[in-house]
């Protein structure tokens, strides 16, 4: 099968081989390897860069340059590969709730995939809480994945909640429906997420990497590591500490002057309020 170079680079970088016949094992490996290799982050947004949704630009940024990105980039790359390989996929949009039933816009892109009569939710772009394997679209079904457990809850009004267990109870991450969405909807959501003055990514420095054994996440002045022993958190108190985390833990090639700017903008005031 001949794939566009942008998708072939993606496939090769994750060391994946196109299956002889479509199967969910390939999809699960794709999702797990993607999330473990490419960071979820708001760096482009907080540094005032345009976030392109052109497939070649996304592949260059995430795969070739190793800069990661957020949902509109990650999930488009995954969607386009699965579609090119012949999987039955549709784009859907979600409202990010974080356990609060607020009136918020649809700013999260995800993928629905149908295979052998079963519908799955595929997500490679939700940061530290992202499932590292497909979720079956079946209401109330407990779905343990790695060190976490999820479920999808049918709201009985055409909407579905994606939930994760936190502190012994279900925590709603986001809500989606089965309406028809296109790249035009993503363009609007992407513009809001990267430009609206009150948007979360405009106002927060967020980075995460996640695999089956460990999740490391940075949100402004707090870096946390979650593994089999629990969760450890620590505050970053200087530009040097932030620079070390961004370069060593997440692999970014950043000059200290950039991290000094990020520290002053996103960490200093929060540390002063502690």
C-alpha positions as CSV (number, residue, x, y, z in Angstrom):
1,X,0.0,0.0,0.0
2,X,1.3,3.4,-1.0
3,X,0.8,6.1,1.7
4,X,1.5,9.8,1.6
5,X,5.0,10.6,2.9
6,X,3.6,12.3,5.9
7,X,1.8,9.2,7.0
8,X,4.6,6.8,6.0
9,X,7.0,8.8,8.3
10,X,4.5,8.5,11.1
11,X,4.1,4.7,10.6
12,X,7.8,4.2,10.4
13,X,8.6,6.3,13.4
14,X,6.3,4.2,15.5
15,X,7.9,1.0,14.1
16,X,4.5,-0.2,12.9
17,X,3.9,-2.5,10.0
18,X,0.6,-2.3,8.0
19,X,-1.4,-5.4,8.8
20,X,-2.4,-7.8,6.0
21,X,-6.0,-7.5,7.2
22,X,-7.5,-4.7,9.3
23,X,-7.5,-5.5,13.0
24,X,-7.9,-3.8,16.4
25,X,-4.5,-5.1,17.6
26,X,-2.8,-2.7,15.1
27,X,-5.1,0.2,16.3
28,X,-4.3,-0.5,19.9
29,X,-0.5,-0.6,19.2
30,X,-0.8,2.7,17.2
31,X,-2.6,4.5,20.0
32,X,-0.2,3.2,22.8
33,X,3.0,4.0,20.9
34,X,1.8,7.4,19.7
35,X,0.9,8.5,23.2
36,X,4.2,7.2,24.6
37,X,6.3,8.9,21.9
38,X,4.8,12.2,21.1
39,X,4.1,14.7,23.9
40,X,0.8,16.5,24.4
41,X,1.6,20.1,25.0
42,X,0.5,23.8,24.7
43,X,4.0,25.1,23.8
44,X,3.1,26.4,20.3
45,X,0.1,28.2,21.7
46,X,1.8,29.9,24.7
47,X,4.7,31.0,22.4
48,X,2.2,32.6,20.0
49,X,2.8,30.3,17.1
50,X,0.2,29.4,14.5
51,X,-1.1,25.9,15.0
52,X,-1.5,24.5,11.4
53,X,-3.9,21.7,10.8
54,X,-2.4,20.8,7.4
55,X,-1.4,17.2,7.5
56,X,2.1,17.7,6.2
57,X,2.7,20.4,8.7
58,X,1.4,18.3,11.6
59,X,3.6,15.4,10.5
60,X,6.7,17.6,10.3
61,X,6.0,19.1,13.7
62,X,5.1,16.0,15.6
63,X,7.0,13.2,13.9
64,X,10.0,14.9,12.2
65,X,10.7,17.6,14.7
66,X,9.4,15.9,17.9
67,X,7.6,18.9,19.1
68,X,4.3,17.3,20.0
69,X,1.1,19.3,20.1
70,X,-2.6,19.1,21.2
71,X,-5.7,17.2,20.2
72,X,-6.4,18.8,16.8
73,X,-2.9,17.8,15.7
74,X,-2.5,14.4,17.3
75,X,-5.9,13.1,16.5
76,X,-5.8,14.3,12.9
77,X,-2.6,12.5,12.3
78,X,-4.0,9.3,13.8
79,X,-7.3,9.7,11.9
80,X,-5.7,10.2,8.6
81,X,-3.5,7.2,8.9
82,X,-6.4,4.9,9.9
83,X,-8.5,6.3,7.1
84,X,-5.7,5.8,4.5
85,X,-5.3,2.2,5.7
86,X,-9.1,1.5,5.1
87,X,-10.5,1.6,8.6
88,X,-14.0,2.9,9.0
89,X,-13.4,6.1,10.9
90,X,-15.4,9.3,11.6
91,X,-14.4,12.5,13.2
92,X,-16.3,13.7,16.2
93,X,-16.0,16.7,18.5
94,X,-16.3,16.9,22.3
95,X,-16.8,19.4,25.1
96,X,-14.0,19.2,27.7
97,X,-15.8,19.1,31.1
98,X,-13.2,18.0,33.7
99,X,-16.1,16.9,36.0
100,X,-17.9,20.2,35.7
101,X,-21.2,20.3,33.7
102,X,-20.5,23.8,32.3
103,X,-21.6,25.3,29.0
104,X,-18.3,25.0,27.0
105,X,-17.6,24.8,23.3
106,X,-16.5,21.7,21.4
107,X,-12.7,22.1,21.6
108,X,-11.6,18.4,21.6
109,X,-11.2,16.3,18.5
110,X,-11.6,12.5,18.7
111,X,-12.1,9.5,16.4
112,X,-14.9,6.9,16.2
113,X,-13.9,3.6,14.5
114,X,-16.2,0.8,13.6
115,X,-14.7,-2.7,13.2
116,X,-16.5,-6.1,13.1
117,X,-19.8,-4.5,14.3
118,X,-18.2,-2.7,17.3
119,X,-17.7,1.0,17.7
120,X,-14.5,2.2,19.4
121,X,-13.4,5.6,20.6
122,X,-9.8,6.4,19.6
123,X,-8.0,9.3,21.2
124,X,-4.3,10.1,21.0
125,X,-4.6,13.7,22.1
126,X,-6.0,14.2,25.7
127,X,-2.8,14.5,27.7
128,X,-2.2,12.8,31.0
129,X,-5.8,11.4,31.2
130,X,-5.8,10.0,27.7
131,X,-6.6,6.3,27.4
132,X,-3.7,4.5,25.9
133,X,-5.9,1.9,24.2
134,X,-9.3,2.1,22.3
135,X,-12.5,2.4,24.4
136,X,-15.5,0.3,23.4
137,X,-18.6,2.5,22.9
138,X,-20.7,0.5,25.4
139,X,-22.4,2.3,28.2
140,X,-21.3,1.7,31.8
141,X,-18.8,-1.0,30.7
142,X,-15.8,-0.8,33.0
143,X,-12.7,-0.7,30.9
144,X,-9.4,-1.2,32.7
145,X,-6.4,0.1,30.7
146,X,-2.9,-0.1,32.1
147,X,-2.9,1.4,35.6
148,X,-6.2,3.2,35.0
149,X,-9.9,2.4,34.4
150,X,-12.4,4.1,32.2
151,X,-16.0,3.9,31.1
152,X,-18.3,5.6,28.6
153,X,-21.7,6.7,29.9
154,X,-24.7,7.0,27.6
155,X,-26.5,10.2,28.6
156,X,-29.7,9.0,26.8
157,X,-29.9,12.3,24.9
158,X,-27.5,11.5,22.0
159,X,-24.5,12.4,24.1
160,X,-21.8,10.2,25.8
161,X,-19.4,11.0,28.7
162,X,-15.9,9.6,28.8
163,X,-15.0,9.0,32.4
164,X,-11.9,7.9,34.3
165,X,-11.7,6.7,37.9
166,X,-10.1,9.2,40.2
167,X,-10.0,8.9,44.0
168,X,-12.4,5.9,43.9
169,X,-15.1,7.6,41.8
170,X,-15.8,8.3,38.1
171,X,-14.5,11.7,36.9
172,X,-16.0,13.0,33.6
173,X,-13.3,14.0,31.1
174,X,-15.3,15.1,28.1
175,X,-18.7,14.7,26.4
176,X,-19.2,13.9,22.7
177,X,-22.1,13.0,20.4
178,X,-22.6,11.2,17.1
179,X,-23.3,14.2,14.9
180,X,-21.4,14.7,11.6
181,X,-18.3,16.9,12.0
182,X,-15.7,18.0,9.4
183,X,-12.3,19.6,9.4
184,X,-14.1,23.0,9.3
185,X,-15.4,22.4,12.8
186,X,-11.8,21.6,13.9
187,X,-10.6,24.9,12.3
188,X,-13.0,26.8,14.5
189,X,-12.1,24.7,17.6
190,X,-8.4,25.1,16.9
191,X,-8.7,28.9,16.5
192,X,-10.7,29.2,19.8
193,X,-8.2,27.0,21.7
194,X,-5.1,28.8,20.5
195,X,-6.4,32.4,20.4
196,X,-9.4,33.0,22.7
197,X,-8.1,35.0,25.7
198,X,-9.8,32.8,28.3
199,X,-9.0,29.4,26.6
200,X,-7.2,27.0,28.8
201,X,-4.2,26.4,26.5
202,X,-3.7,30.2,26.1
203,X,-3.4,30.6,29.9
204,X,-1.5,27.4,30.9
205,X,1.8,25.7,30.2
206,X,0.8,22.1,29.8
207,X,3.0,19.1,28.8
208,X,2.6,15.4,29.3
209,X,4.0,12.0,28.2
210,X,2.4,8.7,29.0
211,X,3.1,5.0,28.6
212,X,1.8,1.8,30.2
213,X,4.1,2.3,33.3
214,X,4.3,6.0,33.9
215,X,2.7,9.4,33.2
216,X,4.7,12.6,33.6
217,X,2.8,15.8,33.5
218,X,3.6,19.5,33.8
219,X,1.0,22.1,34.5
220,X,2.6,25.5,35.1
221,X,4.6,25.3,38.3
222,X,3.7,21.7,39.2
223,X,5.3,18.6,37.7
224,X,3.8,15.2,38.6
225,X,4.8,11.6,38.0
226,X,2.2,8.8,38.3
227,X,3.3,5.2,38.3
228,X,2.6,1.9,40.2
229,X,3.8,3.5,43.4
230,X,1.3,6.3,43.3
231,X,1.6,10.0,42.4
232,X,4.5,12.3,43.3
233,X,4.3,16.1,42.8
234,X,6.8,18.8,43.2
235,X,6.9,22.5,42.5
236,X,9.4,24.1,40.0
237,X,10.9,27.1,41.7
238,X,13.2,28.5,39.1
239,X,13.7,28.9,35.3
240,X,16.6,26.4,35.6
241,X,14.3,23.7,37.0
242,X,11.7,24.3,34.3
243,X,14.4,24.2,31.7
244,X,15.6,20.8,33.1
245,X,12.1,19.3,33.0
246,X,11.3,20.5,29.5
247,X,14.7,19.4,28.0
248,X,15.4,16.2,30.0
249,X,12.0,14.8,30.8
250,X,10.2,15.9,27.6
251,X,13.1,16.2,25.2
252,X,12.6,19.7,23.9
253,X,15.5,21.6,22.5
254,X,14.9,25.0,24.1
255,X,17.2,27.8,25.0
256,X,17.3,28.9,28.6
257,X,16.0,32.4,27.6
258,X,12.8,30.8,26.3
259,X,12.2,28.9,29.5
260,X,12.9,32.1,31.5
261,X,10.1,33.8,29.5
262,X,7.8,30.8,30.2
263,X,8.7,30.8,33.9
264,X,7.9,34.5,34.2
265,X,4.7,34.2,32.4
266,X,3.2,31.0,33.7
267,X,5.0,30.0,36.9
268,X,6.2,33.1,38.9
269,X,2.8,34.5,39.9
270,X,1.4,31.0,40.8
271,X,4.5,30.4,43.0
272,X,4.1,33.7,44.7
273,X,0.5,32.8,45.6
274,X,1.5,29.5,47.2
